[in-house]
Amino acid sequence: MTLALKKQTILLVEDDPSLKETVVELLEGDSDYKVITAGSLPEANTKVQNQKFSCIILDWHLREGQTSEKLIRTIRQKSKTVKNMNFDTPIIILSGALNTVIINKIILLVDSILVKPFQPEQLINQIDQFVKNGRPKKSA
């Protein structure tokens, strides 16, 4: 008797409906991933507070004119009073426009940055690596 492996749950925070649908199809199509989506930072914040994820994929610039930096810092924050289930969850940033200043601000908080348009294999390879090996150790 073989036991079915539990699908790994990925959070995708993306406000572009077309890209969101493409990524969901890519990850759920031929893989063992279940994708939960959020189209805004408040929605994503609620989800990371209530569920543990194997990997989090964040669009850097969302329509409400905000970046994902505050959410990333919230995810990485350790607190004695607030349970943070996703502190060590790997984070992948998707962006069409990142400059050196932004990259330097977030490089130690995220685990991968993919520039749009990206190759589907790049995203799948990153997720596979993070799910298998966990979040890479970084030094300041």
MARMARKOL-936080 format. One record per residue: z, x, y of N, C-alpha, C in turn; chain; residue in three letters; residue number from 1. Coordinates in steps of 0.05 Angstrom, whole numbers. Last residue first. Example, Ala and Ser with C-alpha at 12.3 -4.5 7.8 and 13.67 -1.06 7.14 Angstrom:
BEGIN
(pt (142,257,-45),(143,273,-21),(157,258,1),'A','SER',2)
(pt (156,264,-114),(156,246,-90),(156,264,-66),'A','ALA',1)
% end
This chain:
BEGIN
(pt (142,494,760),(137,494,789),(126,520,799),'A','ALA',140)
(pt (111,478,699),(131,494,714),(123,494,743),'A','SER',139)
(pt (106,429,648),(96,442,672),(119,458,685),'A','LYS',138)
(pt (86,406,584),(108,417,600),(95,433,624),'A','LYS',137)
(pt (48,346,574),(50,375,575),(74,384,592),'A','PRO',136)
(pt (71,290,537),(66,301,564),(69,331,563),'A','ARG',135)
(pt (42,286,471),(61,279,492),(54,293,518),'A','GLY',134)
(pt (5,293,430),(23,315,437),(44,309,458),'A','ASN',133)
(pt (-21,243,422),(-15,260,399),(7,280,406),'A','LYS',132)
(pt (-28,224,474),(-14,207,454),(-5,224,430),'A','VAL',131)
(pt (-56,266,497),(-29,259,507),(-14,242,487),'A','PHE',130)
(pt (-104,267,467),(-87,290,468),(-59,283,477),'A','GLN',129)
(pt (-124,215,478),(-118,223,450),(-99,247,450),'A','ASP',128)
(pt (-131,220,534),(-112,201,523),(-104,209,495),'A','ILE',127)
(pt (-172,260,536),(-146,263,549),(-125,245,537),'A','GLN',126)
(pt (-213,235,506),(-202,260,497),(-174,265,510),'A','ASN',125)
(pt (-224,190,539),(-214,186,511),(-201,212,501),'A','ILE',124)
(pt (-243,216,586),(-219,199,586),(-207,196,558),'A','LEU',123)
(pt (-288,244,566),(-266,258,580),(-240,241,579),'A','GLN',122)
(pt (-320,204,546),(-308,222,527),(-285,237,540),'A','GLU',121)
(pt (-340,179,593),(-321,165,576),(-306,183,556),'A','PRO',120)
(pt (-341,220,651),(-353,215,625),(-332,200,607),'A','GLN',119)
(pt (-334,191,716),(-326,210,695),(-340,202,669),'A','PHE',118)
(pt (-352,189,785),(-354,178,757),(-347,199,737),'A','PRO',117)
(pt (-283,204,791),(-304,184,786),(-330,193,797),'A','LYS',116)
(pt (-246,255,762),(-261,246,785),(-282,227,777),'A','VAL',115)
(pt (-182,256,735),(-210,253,729),(-224,242,754),'A','LEU',114)
(pt (-127,294,724),(-141,281,745),(-171,280,737),'A','ILE',113)
(pt (-65,294,688),(-94,298,689),(-106,283,712),'A','SER',112)
(pt (-12,288,698),(-20,305,676),(-49,311,675),'A','ASP',111)
(pt (31,289,757),(11,277,739),(2,298,719),'A','VAL',110)
(pt (65,322,785),(75,295,776),(56,282,757),'A','LEU',109)
(pt (42,367,803),(64,370,784),(74,344,773),'A','LEU',108)
(pt (2,346,837),(-6,361,813),(17,364,793),'A','ILE',107)
(pt (11,320,886),(16,305,861),(12,321,835),'A','ILE',106)
(pt (0,355,928),(24,337,929),(31,325,902),'A','LYS',105)
(pt (-49,378,914),(-25,395,915),(1,379,916),'A','ASN',104)
(pt (-82,334,921),(-79,346,894),(-53,363,894),'A','ILE',103)
(pt (-80,327,977),(-70,307,959),(-64,318,931),'A','ILE',102)
(pt (-104,376,993),(-77,369,1002),(-64,348,983),'A','VAL',101)
(pt (-155,373,970),(-136,394,961),(-107,387,969),'A','THR',100)
(pt (-173,304,958),(-176,330,971),(-154,348,962),'A','ASN',99)
(pt (-211,257,923),(-185,271,925),(-190,297,940),'A','LEU',98)
(pt (-246,205,907),(-243,222,930),(-214,233,931),'A','ALA',97)
(pt (-246,174,863),(-272,183,872),(-270,202,895),'A','GLY',96)
(pt (-201,180,808),(-207,178,836),(-235,187,843),'A','SER',95)
(pt (-148,170,765),(-177,167,768),(-182,164,798),'A','LEU',94)
(pt (-97,206,732),(-107,195,757),(-137,193,756),'A','ILE',93)
(pt (-52,196,680),(-79,205,687),(-88,191,713),'A','ILE',92)
(pt (10,214,655),(-4,199,675),(-31,212,681),'A','ILE',91)
(pt (54,207,599),(32,221,612),(17,202,632),'A','PRO',90)
(pt (122,192,607),(96,182,599),(74,197,614),'A','THR',89)
(pt (174,204,620),(158,225,607),(131,215,598),'A','ASP',88)
(pt (192,155,643),(195,180,657),(177,202,646),'A','PHE',87)
(pt (191,102,626),(166,116,627),(167,144,641),'A','ASN',86)
(pt (239,76,629),(227,80,602),(203,98,603),'A','MET',85)
(pt (293,82,663),(265,88,667),(252,95,640),'A','ASN',84)
(pt (346,45,687),(333,54,662),(303,58,668),'A','LYS',83)
(pt (385,66,739),(362,50,732),(349,62,707),'A','VAL',82)
(pt (428,101,746),(433,73,748),(410,55,739),'A','THR',81)
(pt (411,152,743),(433,145,725),(438,115,725),'A','LYS',80)
(pt (342,169,741),(364,156,754),(386,150,734),'A','SER',79)
(pt (284,204,756),(306,201,738),(329,188,753),'A','LYS',78)
(pt (217,189,771),(244,191,781),(265,186,758),'A','GLN',77)
(pt (166,179,755),(177,205,748),(207,208,756),'A','ARG',76)
(pt (156,128,776),(155,133,747),(169,158,739),'A','ILE',75)
(pt (159,139,830),(178,120,818),(179,125,788),'A','THR',74)
(pt (115,172,837),(142,183,842),(164,165,830),'A','ARG',73)
(pt (75,135,825),(78,159,808),(106,171,812),'A','ILE',72)
(pt (82,98,867),(86,90,839),(90,114,821),'A','LEU',71)
(pt (68,131,910),(95,120,908),(101,111,880),'A','LYS',70)
(pt (13,144,898),(34,164,900),(62,153,896),'A','GLU',69)
(pt (-31,112,898),(-13,109,876),(11,128,877),'A','SER',68)
(pt (-43,87,965),(-49,105,942),(-27,100,921),'A','THR',67)
(pt (-68,28,997),(-47,46,989),(-57,65,967),'A','GLN',66)
(pt (-104,-11,1008),(-103,11,1026),(-81,31,1020),'A','GLY',65)
(pt (-112,-49,971),(-92,-56,991),(-87,-32,1010),'A','GLU',64)
(pt (-146,-25,933),(-157,-41,956),(-137,-47,977),'A','ARG',63)
(pt (-126,43,919),(-128,15,912),(-136,-1,937),'A','LEU',62)
(pt (-137,106,897),(-139,89,920),(-144,60,911),'A','HIS',61)
(pt (-127,123,842),(-113,134,864),(-113,116,889),'A','TRP',60)
(pt (-114,87,784),(-133,91,805),(-117,102,829),'A','ASP',59)
(pt (-81,112,727),(-79,101,754),(-103,107,771),'A','LEU',58)
(pt (-57,103,664),(-81,111,679),(-80,97,706),'A','ILE',57)
(pt (-8,125,621),(-13,108,644),(-37,120,659),'A','ILE',56)
(pt (12,120,552),(-3,134,573),(-7,115,596),'A','CYS',55)
(pt (47,89,525),(40,115,513),(26,133,533),'A','SER',54)
(pt (100,53,557),(72,58,552),(68,86,540),'A','PHE',53)
(pt (149,2,557),(143,31,552),(114,34,545),'A','LYS',52)
(pt (163,-46,607),(150,-39,582),(146,-9,581),'A','GLN',51)
(pt (185,-56,658),(191,-74,635),(179,-67,609),'A','ASN',50)
(pt (168,-22,696),(197,-26,694),(205,-42,669),'A','GLN',49)
(pt (114,-24,692),(127,1,683),(157,-2,682),'A','VAL',48)
(pt (105,-77,713),(99,-71,685),(113,-45,675),'A','LYS',47)
(pt (120,-72,766),(134,-91,749),(130,-84,720),'A','THR',46)
(pt (81,-36,783),(109,-29,784),(126,-47,766),'A','ASN',45)
(pt (34,-66,777),(39,-42,760),(68,-34,760),'A','ALA',44)
(pt (42,-104,818),(39,-112,790),(45,-89,771),'A','GLU',43)
(pt (43,-70,863),(67,-86,856),(66,-95,827),'A','PRO',42)
(pt (-10,-47,859),(14,-30,856),(39,-47,849),'A','LEU',41)
(pt (-58,-84,820),(-45,-77,845),(-20,-60,839),'A','SER',40)
(pt (-77,-98,771),(-97,-95,793),(-85,-87,819),'A','GLY',39)
(pt (-66,-76,706),(-54,-85,731),(-75,-80,753),'A','ALA',38)
(pt (-69,-85,634),(-80,-79,660),(-63,-90,683),'A','THR',37)
(pt (-61,-54,573),(-49,-73,591),(-59,-66,619),'A','ILE',36)
(pt (-94,-41,513),(-93,-36,542),(-81,-60,557),'A','VAL',35)
(pt (-83,-7,455),(-81,-34,467),(-78,-28,497),'A','LYS',34)
(pt (-119,35,411),(-105,31,436),(-105,1,444),'A','TYR',33)
(pt (-147,60,371),(-122,46,364),(-106,41,389),'A','ASP',32)
(pt (-218,46,381),(-194,63,381),(-170,46,373),'A','SER',31)
(pt (-265,23,397),(-264,38,372),(-239,55,369),'A','ASP',30)
(pt (-245,-14,442),(-268,-17,424),(-266,-3,397),'A','GLY',29)
(pt (-206,-1,476),(-199,-20,455),(-221,-22,434),'A','GLU',28)
(pt (-231,35,511),(-206,43,497),(-199,24,474),'A','LEU',27)
(pt (-277,8,529),(-279,35,518),(-254,41,501),'A','LEU',26)
(pt (-256,-40,549),(-275,-40,527),(-277,-13,513),'A','GLU',25)
(pt (-226,-17,592),(-213,-33,571),(-231,-34,546),'A','VAL',24)
(pt (-267,6,622),(-246,23,610),(-232,8,588),'A','VAL',23)
(pt (-296,-40,638),(-309,-18,623),(-288,-1,608),'A','THR',22)
(pt (-258,-69,667),(-269,-81,642),(-282,-59,625),'A','GLU',21)
(pt (-250,-33,710),(-227,-41,692),(-238,-52,666),'A','LYS',20)
(pt (-300,-32,733),(-290,-8,720),(-267,-14,701),'A','LEU',19)
(pt (-301,-86,750),(-322,-75,733),(-312,-50,718),'A','SER',18)
(pt (-257,-92,785),(-259,-108,760),(-279,-97,740),'A','PRO',17)
(pt (-218,-46,813),(-246,-52,811),(-250,-66,784),'A','ASP',16)
(pt (-165,-31,810),(-171,-56,825),(-201,-63,824),'A','ASP',15)
(pt (-122,-10,759),(-149,-7,771),(-156,-33,785),'A','GLU',14)
(pt (-83,17,714),(-80,6,741),(-106,11,756),'A','VAL',13)
(pt (-68,9,649),(-90,16,666),(-86,1,693),'A','LEU',12)
(pt (-26,33,599),(-27,17,624),(-50,27,641),'A','LEU',11)
(pt (-31,28,529),(-39,43,553),(-37,23,577),'A','ILE',10)
(pt (1,34,467),(-4,17,491),(-8,34,516),'A','THR',9)
(pt (-24,43,403),(-12,55,426),(-19,39,450),'A','GLN',8)
(pt (-13,2,346),(-31,10,368),(-14,22,391),'A','LYS',7)
(pt (15,26,287),(19,10,311),(0,20,333),'A','LYS',6)
(pt (-21,28,227),(-9,42,249),(-7,24,273),'A','LEU',5)
(pt (-5,-6,167),(-22,-5,191),(-7,9,213),'A','ALA',4)
(pt (6,27,106),(18,14,130),(-1,16,153),'A','LEU',3)
(pt (-19,13,43),(-20,29,67),(-8,13,90),'A','THR',2)
(pt (0,17,-23),(0,0,0),(0,18,25),'A','MET',1)
% end
